[in-house]
């Protein structure tokens, strides 16, 4: 008779250990040394030009159990890197990014759509040159795991969207220089 309470307690303990744990939303800081937005466009049909921004900051909130998240990214538009200093200045001019007036570009999510356990797309607002438009980032890969070197939880993703630069008052020389611009984001972020 005395063994029944012990057996009951053991069953309760085992059941509680087997129950799934629900993680709270976690905030991750963007790792600027491994996060690079790139943009590509047609140059007179001769080639696809690819450039990037070298300075990006922001935060990602991720809750795997609840399948929710948010993304808030700030890109230093003055860090544009075309591979050629003179062209960097050209891209920063009034006809394109106008970084004297608009030194940053931003993306703020409004919804993260999951497919299974991973984000599949991120809806949000992209602001370039003071103009805000809704965009959808298609997530092509996602990883959440402890960082082997930093010994902290980390996440990483690759995503892309396509915009028209003329929608952001940056359409000079279109259509000869492509109006359609693909933006690719390689992102890594570390749990705070």
Secondary structure, DSSP 8 states (H G I E B T S, - for coil): -HHHHHHHHHHHHHHHHHS------EEEEE-TTS-EEEEEEEETTTEEEEEEES-EEEEEEEETTTTEEEEEEEEEGGGEE-SSHHHHHHHTSTTTT-TTT--EEEEEEEEEEEETTEEEEEEEEEEETTEEEEEEEEEEEEEEEE-TTT-SEEEEEEEEEEEEGGGGT--TTTTTB-SEEEEEEEEEEEE-
